[in-house]
Amino acid sequence: MKVTNAEELVEKTKLTKFHWILLFWGGILMLFDGFDLTIYGAVVPTLMDEWGISAVQAGRYGSYALFGMMFGALIFGTLADKLGRKKIILICVTIFSVFMLLAGLSPTPEVFGLFRFITGLGLGGMMPNVIGLISEYSPKGMRSRMIATIMAGYSIGGVIAAFLSMILITNYGWKSVFFFGAIPLLFLPFLIKLLPDSVGSLIDKNDHKGIQKILVKANPTYTPTENETFVLNKPKETSSPVKNLFTDKRGFLTVMIWLTYFMSLLMIYGLNTWLPKFMTEAGFPLGSSISFLLALNVGATIGAILMGWIADRWGVGKALILFFLVATVSITSLGYATNMILLYVMVAIAGAATVGTQNLTHSYTSQFYPITIRSTALGWALAVGRIGGILGPTIGGILLASNLTLQLNFFIFAIPGIVAAFAVFLANQQGRKVMSTDQKLKKIAT
């Protein structure tokens, strides 16, 4: 009986048609995740007028989807171990698509909030499983690039949301943009046919023929044989509990990384939710206000690419500090800029320095933790960060209800950039101590 290490076989290959198909559908699914991030901010001024809800209420409804994302990641992340990533992705795509459609049909703000929460459940469960599937089938040395490729779809989704909102809301009403979010239902037959299941789940099911079919596509040099069994690389240690994030001098480092995620997502979700409303309050018509949201996400898309290039040369630690300070300056300037061209430029820079920067935090975090606790470290950092994301829309609603000046509103949203930059600075200092006692970690230029 031949024993084949399926994990090594996947790693020892080059990009094939199989990988490009996986990247395409991964990017498409992440596009709709990014679409959802932006769409609520585009419709919130219209919702407030049509339903007569306050800014505080609108901020609360904006947070419901983020609560759903938190619970979705926990629930569907656990179920994926039993059912397989492919099934969970299909379930999550169905959930968020159906409830995006239903959100557009909501008769009251309370029903709308409920549907947004359930939409978040689907999106929250989909993202980590799509990233996990891409990671599992990435050739050695290409994992980061493949994940970065599908994450580009996230920023593009924000661009599409803003662009469609400019066209659809004025002509067909706010509900029409939510109908667009139901399009992935049409993709289900293709996803069922083209997405591979996790090799790990197939090994648990003893589905050796299923594994062979996938490996033939993933690695053209592989030739299946009769009576073949499959294994994965054995971890060097058993899975580590959360407490290991605080051992070996990592306690303070972990807290600083959590603080970075918290502040970063607070800025991102706060701006994407309230930028159009801030601009309408400043006297811009709705169409022009949504165009600022478009500029924000165009900047995020370009920024994600440029910042990765800079981080490779300067070191991701130094790059993050610089970009968070740029975010502070650019967001603050939005309250003072009067020239329209300059205002659009500053909004784009703010998008690059917030949404674009967030993508760097994942690679930054992973370099401080050994592989046996790396997933735990990233998962908990994202979970804490989601709390900041939940507070962002709520804080924006409180600011609007307080009738503060536009300058003060933007300055308050810029403060988290300073805090995040300082947190990264302190994390860099502690990170040097951690790496001096763990030779297995890759050194990060700070």
Secondary structure as the mmCIF struct_conf table of DSSP 4:
data_model
#
loop_
_struct_conf.conf_type_id
_struct_conf.id
_struct_conf.beg_label_comp_id
_struct_conf.beg_label_asym_id
_struct_conf.beg_label_seq_id
_struct_conf.end_label_comp_id
_struct_conf.end_label_asym_id
_struct_conf.end_label_seq_id
STRN STRN1 LYS A 2 ASN A 5
HELX_RH_AL_P HELX_RH_AL_P1 ALA A 6 GLU A 11
BEND BEND1 LYS A 12 LYS A 12
HELX_RH_AL_P HELX_RH_AL_P2 LYS A 17 TRP A 51
HELX_RH_AL_P HELX_RH_AL_P3 ALA A 55 LEU A 83
HELX_RH_AL_P HELX_RH_AL_P4 ARG A 85 ALA A 103
TURN_TY1_P TURN_TY1_P1 GLY A 104 LEU A 105
BEND BEND2 PRO A 107 THR A 108
HELX_RH_AL_P HELX_RH_AL_P5 PRO A 109 GLU A 136
TURN_TY1_P TURN_TY1_P2 TYR A 137 TYR A 137
HELX_LH_PP_P HELX_LH_PP_P1 SER A 138 PRO A 139
TURN_TY1_P TURN_TY1_P3 LYS A 140 GLY A 141
HELX_RH_AL_P HELX_RH_AL_P6 ARG A 143 TYR A 172
TURN_TY1_P TURN_TY1_P4 TRP A 174 TRP A 174
HELX_RH_AL_P HELX_RH_AL_P7 LYS A 175 PHE A 180
TURN_TY1_P TURN_TY1_P5 GLY A 181 ALA A 182
HELX_RH_3T_P HELX_RH_3T_P1 ILE A 183 PHE A 187
HELX_RH_AL_P HELX_RH_AL_P8 LEU A 188 LEU A 194
HELX_LH_PP_P HELX_LH_PP_P2 LEU A 195 SER A 198
HELX_RH_AL_P HELX_RH_AL_P9 VAL A 199 ASP A 204
TURN_TY1_P TURN_TY1_P6 LYS A 205 ASN A 206
HELX_RH_AL_P HELX_RH_AL_P10 HIS A 208 ALA A 218
TURN_TY1_P TURN_TY1_P7 PRO A 220 THR A 221
TURN_TY1_P TURN_TY1_P8 GLU A 226 ASN A 227
STRN STRN2 GLU A 228 VAL A 231
HELX_LH_PP_P HELX_LH_PP_P3 ASN A 233 PRO A 235
BEND BEND3 LYS A 236 GLU A 237
HELX_LH_PP_P HELX_LH_PP_P4 THR A 238 PRO A 241
HELX_RH_3T_P HELX_RH_3T_P2 VAL A 242 PHE A 246
TURN_TY1_P TURN_TY1_P9 THR A 247 ARG A 250
HELX_RH_AL_P HELX_RH_AL_P11 GLY A 251 GLU A 281
TURN_TY1_P TURN_TY1_P10 ALA A 282 GLY A 283
HELX_RH_AL_P HELX_RH_AL_P12 LEU A 286 TRP A 314
HELX_RH_AL_P HELX_RH_AL_P13 VAL A 316 SER A 333
TURN_TY1_P TURN_TY1_P11 LEU A 334 TYR A 336
BEND BEND4 ASN A 339 ASN A 339
HELX_RH_AL_P HELX_RH_AL_P14 MET A 340 GLY A 351
HELX_RH_PI_P HELX_RH_PI_P1 ALA A 352 GLY A 356
HELX_RH_AL_P HELX_RH_AL_P15 THR A 357 SER A 366
TURN_TY1_P TURN_TY1_P12 GLN A 367 PHE A 368
BEND BEND5 TYR A 369 TYR A 369
HELX_RH_AL_P HELX_RH_AL_P16 ILE A 371 ALA A 401
TURN_TY1_P TURN_TY1_P13 SER A 402 ASN A 403
HELX_RH_AL_P HELX_RH_AL_P17 LEU A 406 SER A 436
TURN_TY1_P TURN_TY1_P14 THR A 437 THR A 437
TURN_TY1_P TURN_TY1_P15 GLN A 439 LYS A 440
BEND BEND6 LEU A 441 LEU A 441
HELX_LH_PP_P HELX_LH_PP_P5 LYS A 442 LYS A 443
#
